[in-house]
């Protein structure tokens, strides 16, 4: 019951790599969404500023 088999030397690093890959994918998506949201905010500010100056 307390024996560590050779499978652990493959299984544990494989699970860690899968976790890193999933984290990388989710993190890159979140960063892209945050970047797009910031661009939308800047465009809205510029639009409001232009409307304010035009009136």
N, C-alpha and C positions, 0 to 999 in steps of 0.2 A: 504494500500500500504506500509506503514512503519512498519507493524507488522512482528515480527520475530516469525516464527512458530516453533513447536517442531521438525520439520524435519531438521531444521538447526543444531540442536544438534547432529544429526546423520550424515547428509550429509557432513558437513564441516570436521569433524575428519576423515570420511571415505575417502574423497578426499585427505587429507593430508597423510594418511597412504598409499594410492595407489601411491602418488607421492614419498614417501620415498622408497617404494618397488621398483618402477621403477628406481629411482636413485641408489639404492643399486645394482641392477642387472647391470645397465649400467656401474657403477663405478667399479664393480668387473671385468667385461669384459675388461675395459680399462686398469686396473691394470695388469691383466693377459697378455694382449697384450704387454704392456710396459716391463714386466718381460721377456717375450719370446724374444722381440727385443734386450734387453740388453744381454741375453744369446747368441744370434746369433752374436752380435757385439764382444763379448769376444772370441767366437770360431774363428771368422774371424781374430782377432788380433793375437791369438795364432798360427793360421795356417800360417799367414804371417811371424810371428816371427820365426817359425820353418823353413820355406822355406828360410828365410834370413840367418839363422845360417847354414843351410845345404849347401849353395852355397859359 
